[in-house]
Amino acid sequence: MSDLILHHYPTSPFAEKVRLILGHKQLAWKSVFIPMIMPKPDLTALTGGYRKTPVLQIGADIYCDTALICDVLEQLAPMSTLYPDAVNGAARIVTQWADTALFTAAMAYNFQPAGVAQVFAGAPAEGVQAFVADRTAMRSGAARMSSTDAAATYKSYLRRIANMLHGQDFVLGAQPCVADFAAYHPLWFTQERTPALAGILDATPEVKTWMARMKSIGHGTPGKCNAEEALQVAHSSTPVSVQGEVFQDEHGIALGSQVVIAADNFGLEPTEGELVAATRTRYTLRRTDDRAGTVHVHFPRVGFTLKKVSP
Ligand SMILES: N[C@@H](CCC(=O)N[C@@H](CS)C(=O)NCC(=O)O)C(=O)O
């Protein structure tokens, strides 16, 4: 199998979710740092437009969104499962809540002025302005939660996580599952990136003890790689065949159609390509790029829209 290449940057919470899962599953992986804001020409050469962080590359297969990346890693390395049978549905539901509601509240809290000062300490003012403009554009005009509303919401959410940890080491049992990694990453940002604001965690000591457990999982040992090498890997690889994948048609769009796929909220940059697979849980687009060659770009169904390109 080709190397696992994670396209990410150190301060990305969603990337931290995946880095820890790679550590949990003791997988070897290669690390490519991408910019925090647009433009990201090396990344979008692979994805065709999707710009969020992180993205997983395996040869000429490009996996977007951590929900799908978790499924792919589970398939590759089923040991230390992310989805214990007894709690599979609950784990996915808690994960979806953590990646949306918890993440939104925590990041609105983290990005109040004292947090911004820590995150951007030493950065030039233009860099901060460019970041704020990029994220404002990603929200397509939607207002960010005020930091006071965010603080109240975040505190309630922390109490709920503490309640889940009552009498057990992880949120749904004795071992970490996908929900632990999802609930951890926004809190990790508070603790590690905006420590001036981390006092909010003090009211829930169970959460702090669990965070220490999660942190100790580590990231395994990432190898170095750069964007050019990653593009070369894609160019010289052939995407895994999707022949035989069961087609589930919900949209009246036939395989072979030219389509666009985009996230259904926050960061709507679309990817266009030929729909070559649409299973129960994911879409696959085939596209060709001068630098990346022919790649398959994969998206989860949940959280993404599929539309036919009008001829
Ligand atoms: N649903 C996505 C969310 C990813 C996401 O929002 N990541 C943030 C970084 S933590 C992002 O993309 N920010 C803008 C960027 O990096 O360009 C996933 O699970 O991968």
PDBQT file of the ligand as one rigid body, heavy atoms in Angstrom, charges set to zero:
ROOT
HETATM    1  N1  LIG A 401     -16.031  18.613   8.490  1.00  0.00    +0.000 N 
HETATM    2  C1  LIG A 401     -14.629  18.868   8.280  1.00  0.00    +0.000 C 
HETATM    3  C2  LIG A 401     -14.212  20.117   9.042  1.00  0.00    +0.000 C 
HETATM    4  C3  LIG A 401     -12.754  20.493   8.808  1.00  0.00    +0.000 C 
HETATM    5  C4  LIG A 401     -12.466  21.920   9.220  1.00  0.00    +0.000 C 
HETATM    6  O1  LIG A 401     -13.386  22.753   9.375  1.00  0.00    +0.000 OA
HETATM    7  N2  LIG A 401     -11.191  22.189   9.405  1.00  0.00    +0.000 N 
HETATM    8  C5  LIG A 401     -10.785  23.552   9.667  1.00  0.00    +0.000 C 
HETATM    9  C6  LIG A 401      -9.409  23.540  10.338  1.00  0.00    +0.000 C 
HETATM   10  S1  LIG A 401      -9.453  22.767  11.926  1.00  0.00    +0.000 SA
HETATM   11  C7  LIG A 401     -10.590  24.247   8.349  1.00  0.00    +0.000 C 
HETATM   12  O2  LIG A 401     -10.665  23.621   7.317  1.00  0.00    +0.000 OA
HETATM   13  N3  LIG A 401     -10.316  25.536   8.385  1.00  0.00    +0.000 N 
HETATM   14  C8  LIG A 401     -10.028  26.244   7.169  1.00  0.00    +0.000 C 
HETATM   15  C9  LIG A 401      -8.748  25.822   6.518  1.00  0.00    +0.000 C 
HETATM   16  O3  LIG A 401      -7.909  25.121   7.116  1.00  0.00    +0.000 OA
HETATM   17  O4  LIG A 401      -8.551  26.227   5.386  1.00  0.00    +0.000 OA
HETATM   18  C10 LIG A 401     -13.838  17.640   8.710  1.00  0.00    +0.000 C 
HETATM   19  O5  LIG A 401     -14.321  16.861   9.539  1.00  0.00    +0.000 OA
HETATM   20  O6  LIG A 401     -12.749  17.434   8.170  1.00  0.00    +0.000 OA
ENDROOT
TORSDOF 0
